[in-house]
Structures are given as C-alpha cells and as structure tokens.
Amino acid sequence: MRSAGFLSEKQRRLAWVGFLLAAFQAPVAASLIDDASWLFAVVVALVVATVIMADDAQRRRPQQAEAE
C-alpha cells in the first residue's frame, strides 16, 4: 500500500496550475519586459515544481507498518 503525500488532491491540482502559469508567464514576460523581473516567475515555478516532486516522492514510498 502506498502512503499519501502531504498535499491533498485539490492542493496538488492547484500546485500544477500554479506551476504551469508561472512557467508560461516567464518567457512571455521576458519578451515584453526589458529588465530581469521575469526571473521571479522562474524561481516561483522551480519552488512549486520542487514541492510537487517532494509530494510525488512521498506518495511513492511504501507505507510503514503499524506498530505491533
């Protein structure tokens, strides 16, 4: 049996939406803005991706046996 991650299904969906929005916003902002403020969107996308990957790793771990 697999253990549940630390994100609920709703939080997981919102994390994916946030990741996709930040990932698509960064190149658009880079083409429209002269300064490097678009890098903030890249950092946000990387942080959200790290959270999603950590949740995936926890979901893939086998659930520990109950205390006997």
trRosetta pair geometry for C-beta under 8 A, 3 or more apart (Angstrom, degrees):
i j d omega theta_ij theta_ji phi_ij phi_ji
1 62 7.3 92 69 -158 50 73
1 63 4.9 -30 96 24 94 127
2 59 6.0 34 162 173 123 65
2 60 6.8 -43 -140 -124 120 22
2 61 7.4 115 -152 71 74 43
2 62 6.8 -81 -105 -113 50 42
2 63 6.4 116 169 -31 12 94
3 58 6.5 -79 95 161 112 77
3 59 6.8 -143 83 -128 65 34
3 61 5.6 -18 31 80 118 91
3 62 7.2 84 -16 148 94 18
3 63 4.2 137 -66 -89 85 81
3 64 7.7 20 -68 3 132 68
4 58 7.9 0 114 127 36 105
4 59 6.7 -12 -158 -109 26 80
5 12 7.3 86 74 -79 139 123
5 55 3.9 62 -176 -168 143 82
5 56 7.1 -3 -93 -57 140 22
5 58 4.6 114 -122 82 70 110
5 59 4.3 -37 -52 -55 99 95
6 54 7.7 -21 32 121 119 102
6 55 6.0 -116 44 -108 77 85
6 58 6.1 40 -14 71 86 166
7 11 4.2 -136 -164 95 91 116
7 12 4.6 122 122 -64 127 80
7 15 6.5 -42 -144 -12 157 142
7 51 7.4 94 -57 155 132 101
7 52 7.9 -25 3 -109 159 53
7 55 4.6 -19 12 -119 114 146
8 11 4.7 93 49 10 76 103
8 12 6.8 -135 94 -8 38 89
9 12 5.5 -53 -146 34 31 116
9 13 6.5 33 154 -19 64 103
10 13 5.8 -52 -151 35 31 110
10 14 6.4 28 152 -15 64 107
11 14 5.6 -56 -147 41 33 111
11 15 6.2 39 152 -25 66 104
12 15 5.6 -50 -148 32 30 114
12 16 6.7 30 153 -17 62 103
12 52 7.3 102 -147 -123 77 85
12 55 6.5 -167 -104 135 102 158
13 16 5.8 -55 -152 35 33 110
13 17 6.4 32 151 -18 66 105
14 17 5.5 -51 -146 37 35 113
14 18 6.2 37 154 -19 66 106
15 18 5.7 -54 -147 39 30 112
15 19 6.2 33 153 -21 64 106
15 48 5.6 174 -166 -168 83 99
15 51 6.1 -124 -145 97 138 118
15 52 5.3 167 134 -74 130 97
15 55 7.8 124 60 8 167 151
16 19 5.6 -51 -145 35 31 113
16 20 6.3 28 158 -16 65 106
16 52 6.8 95 -75 -107 71 140
17 20 6.0 -57 -147 39 29 107
17 21 6.2 27 156 -18 65 109
18 21 5.8 -56 -144 38 29 110
18 22 6.2 22 160 -13 65 109
18 44 7.7 -102 162 153 102 108
18 48 5.2 -152 105 -127 110 156
19 22 6.1 -62 -147 41 26 105
19 23 6.0 23 158 -19 65 113
19 45 5.6 94 -150 -145 65 74
19 48 4.4 -158 -79 111 86 128
19 49 5.7 107 -131 -66 128 74
19 52 6.6 -25 -49 -23 150 143
20 23 5.7 -56 -140 40 29 111
20 24 6.2 17 163 -10 65 110
21 24 6.3 -64 -145 43 25 101
21 25 5.9 24 159 -23 64 114
22 25 5.7 -56 -137 37 28 112
22 26 6.6 40 162 -34 62 100
22 41 4.8 -177 -164 -170 79 80
22 42 7.6 169 156 -76 101 19
22 44 4.6 -133 -137 96 150 108
22 45 3.9 -168 109 -67 117 88
22 48 6.6 135 30 20 144 139
23 26 6.4 -45 -153 15 26 113
23 41 7.8 179 -70 153 19 100
23 45 4.6 117 -68 -133 73 144
24 27 7.1 -60 -163 37 37 96
24 28 6.7 29 150 -12 67 116
25 28 5.7 -69 -152 44 37 111
25 29 5.8 33 157 -20 75 111
25 38 7.9 -162 129 -145 77 89
25 41 4.9 -132 93 -146 104 149
26 29 6.0 -59 -144 39 25 107
26 30 6.2 28 157 -23 63 108
26 38 5.2 113 -154 172 63 98
26 39 7.8 64 -143 -100 109 22
26 41 3.9 -167 -79 99 84 121
26 42 4.9 92 -127 -61 148 76
26 45 6.7 -72 -29 -10 134 140
27 30 5.3 -50 -143 34 35 116
27 31 6.5 31 159 -17 66 103
27 38 7.8 107 -75 177 15 140
28 31 6.1 -60 -155 36 29 105
28 32 6.4 8 155 -4 65 116
29 32 5.9 -70 -142 47 31 101
29 33 5.3 -8 175 11 75 120
29 37 7.1 -95 160 92 129 85
29 38 3.8 167 102 -104 112 107
29 41 6.2 131 27 2 144 146
30 33 6.9 -60 -111 50 18 86
30 38 4.3 -144 -66 87 71 169
33 37 6.0 -65 137 49 153 102
33 38 6.0 161 56 -41 124 104
36 39 5.1 12 162 -11 91 117
37 40 6.0 -20 179 4 62 113
38 41 5.6 -40 -170 26 59 114
38 42 7.0 62 137 -18 72 99
39 42 5.2 -50 -155 34 47 117
39 43 6.4 49 148 -21 73 101
40 43 5.7 -53 -149 36 34 111
40 44 6.4 35 152 -18 66 105
41 44 5.7 -51 -145 37 33 112
41 45 6.3 35 154 -20 64 106
42 45 5.7 -55 -149 37 30 112
42 46 6.4 29 153 -19 64 106
43 46 5.7 -54 -148 36 32 111
43 47 6.4 32 154 -19 65 104
44 47 5.8 -53 -147 35 32 110
44 48 6.3 27 156 -14 65 107
45 48 5.9 -57 -145 41 30 108
45 49 6.1 32 155 -21 65 109
46 49 5.6 -53 -144 38 30 113
46 50 6.4 35 154 -23 63 103
47 50 5.7 -53 -152 31 31 113
47 51 6.7 31 151 -18 63 103
48 51 5.7 -51 -152 34 36 112
48 52 6.5 36 151 -18 66 104
49 52 5.6 -53 -147 37 34 112
49 53 6.3 33 154 -17 67 106
50 53 5.8 -55 -145 39 30 109
50 54 6.3 32 154 -20 64 106
51 54 5.7 -54 -146 36 30 111
51 55 6.4 32 153 -19 63 105
52 55 5.7 -55 -151 36 31 112
52 56 6.4 35 150 -20 64 105
53 56 5.4 -50 -148 35 35 115
53 57 6.4 37 153 -21 65 103
54 57 5.7 -50 -148 34 32 112
54 58 6.5 29 154 -16 64 105
55 58 5.8 -56 -148 38 32 108
55 59 6.3 33 153 -20 65 107
56 59 5.7 -57 -147 36 30 111
56 60 6.4 25 157 -18 65 109
57 60 5.9 -59 -148 36 30 109
57 61 7.0 41 152 -34 62 97
58 61 5.8 -41 -155 13 37 116
65 68 7.4 3 135 -47 116 93
